[in-house]
Amino acid sequence: MTQATNLTIERPIARSAGRASARWQRFKSRATPYVFIAPNMVLFSVFIFFPLLYAFYISFHEWSLIDVPLYTATENYARLLDDRQFWQALGNTVLYSVTTVPTSLAIGLAVAIGLNRDLFARTLLRSAFFLPVVISSVATAVIAAWLFNDNYGVINAVLGFVGIRPIAWLSTTQWALPSIIITTLWTRIGFCMVVYLAALQSISPSYYEAARIDGATRWHQFRYVTWPLLRPTTFLLLILNVIHSFQVFDLIFVMTGGGPGFSTTMLVQYIYQAAFVTSEMGYASAMGVVLFVLVLLFTLVQWRINRRTEQFI
């Protein structure tokens, strides 16, 4: 009788322990991924998410980094509408982005297609195109400033050798921005080339064999095989290059300092001047929020267009 009673008591205990063990195993399997990403999420929250929220909060205040923030409602945003320098900086940024982004994508794709073939010293050529990417942007700007120097620059020396008068690359409003655009293309083409090259090598050769059997020319192979399969890569590069263009700072700061005049001042540099030169943190935060919204809207619109395009392929 006692033994039967013990068995009756032990069975529910064993079942309860089994269920507890199963729940613990499920909890471990679900919690393990979060444990691995927790350090990254902590760093993201500390250095990106919370500063973004605080910038949004400060954008409704007047603050000089020393005194107590004074609430001003939407005064900083209303000031943006009448600030001619803000609109000029935004216009410079848009012009810079519209010029550099599609050009770097097109040249990067052309170089990737060319270097995807069996060429002599192909590895060396790939390294040469990618080298500006791994060099510090400040070092790149110093090299470019030396090349474009009005008095002793290498480019003007070459122009003088062939009989062309020297050009005031960095000291005139006509040539300062083109000089920066050329330097940017030099640094971004290699990055686009490497990403496109990886995408090209992932395309199965069977697609091209089938296209050749159907009588497709090289142009038709590119248009109907290569380009549709490169669409996700192009979307990624487009977003990355637009973000890079809207965040450009060090290259222009070293080469021209935003001059001559205000001709090469970009939005990020104008935000820097408002925050750390004139100590208008609230106004700088408002411009930062506007910049964030512009990039976010462009990303969402481009993502929507890319999804609709993929549905028709």
Secondary structure, 3 states (H helix, E strand, C coil): CHHHHHHHHHHHHHHHHHHHHHHHHHHHHHHHHHHHHHHHHHHHHHHHHHHHHHHHHHCCEECCCCCCCEECCCHHHHHHHHCHHHHHHHHHHHHHHHHHHHHHHHHHHHHHHHHCCCCCCHHHHHHHHHHHHHCCHHHHHHHHHHHCCCCCCHHHHHHHHCCCCCCCCCCCCCCHHHHHHHHHHHHHHHHHHHHHHHHHHCCCHHHHHHHHHCCCCHHHHHHHHHHHHCHHHHHHHHHHHHHHHHCCCHHHHHHCCCCCCCCCCCHHHHHHHHHHCCCCHHHHHHHHHHHHHHHHHHHHHHHHHHHHHHHCC
